[in-house]
Amino acid sequence: MSLAFLHAHDCAEPHSDAVWGASWTPSDTVISISADGSVKQWAAASGDRHPPNVEFPAPHTLGLVSLSVSPDGNRALYNSIEGLTSLWDLTNGEVVGKFESYSRSNEDSEPSWSVSLHPSGETYGATGGSGNIAINSAKPETFGQRVASLTSGRTKYGMHCQHSPDGKRIALSTETGQIYVFDIESQALAATYTSHALSVRSLSWSADSSLLLSASEDKRLVLHDVRTSAGGTVASFTGHSSWVLSVDISQDGRLGLSGSADKSIKVWDIGTRAAVSTVQDTGEVWAVSWRPKPSAGGAGAFVSGGEDGCVRFWRGAGVAV
């Protein structure tokens, strides 16, 4: 099987530096964050600013490195390179929470690198230099207050953390290739995967919370089944010629999506473990995201963000974005 994905359009006003995160929301908008410190929202159908005449949050002085959007598409959580975590209410355009994780409020606090909003919107997870996850309040009135701490027992830099869609687990990947899955209710370490030899930069859960796809500097993607205790590794996907920087799983669980430092985007058939489409970009692809709504009669659509600051929209042949 092979699939054709066509370039639909670009965002109307590119960022002035690399796009380091992008998320296609259920509202059919795309949120993007950049090394230029800005966060923006685009209408997926046209690539225009959304809403058209509303100011985006003021750009931060340093780059934004992590983005997490709520399942209802109403809130976007993002984090800067030095650890300023902000919550943007997309319904009214207001930034309703800010937390300086780098100010030492208690002994075990540390600057956040990657952040993940819990599907309920009540809390968020944050990881950084220690390789632990802090669970903090995401409520505007108590934003950033520590609720719990999840520890792996290892001090390896936390590269990426992401909640499962059912809200029961949170996965953490590290600079040395380990992946830890924690049970949130019991705060216990539920699984450890050592499927990668180098840093794991991105993780994506399947919609039913059973599968976890990881992207690594070892040029591979690995699929894990979190329901099994025996190592959990189901498949390895090879084909990129450099670091894999970003990953996503389609809503129906059939297709994987990856962006790489080899300047390409690949679409993978998860069932056959094979690449079914490759799209060339102009530079490193730091962000990829499937459209969450299924597209009638086709392979769907996705968005990418890369080194040139442009958010690009791609659609399966025969699919209207």
Buried (B, 14 or more C-beta within 10 A) or exposed (E): EEBBBBEBBBBBBBBEBBBBBBBBBBBBBBBBBBBBBBBBBBBBBBBBBBEEEEEBBEBBEBBBBBBBBBBEBBBBBBBBBBBBBBBBBBEEEEBBBEBBBBEEEEEEBBBBBBBBBBBEBEBBBBBBBBBBBBBBBBBBEEBBEBBEBBBBEEEBBBBBBBBBBEBBBBBBBBBBBBBBBBBBEEEEBBBBBEBBEBBBBBBBBBBEBBBBBBBBBBBBBBBBBBEEEEEBBBBEBEBBEEBBBBBBBBBEBBBBBBBBBBBBBBBBBBEEBEBBBBBEBEEBBBBBBBBBBEBEEBBBBBBBBBBBBBBBBBBBEEBEB
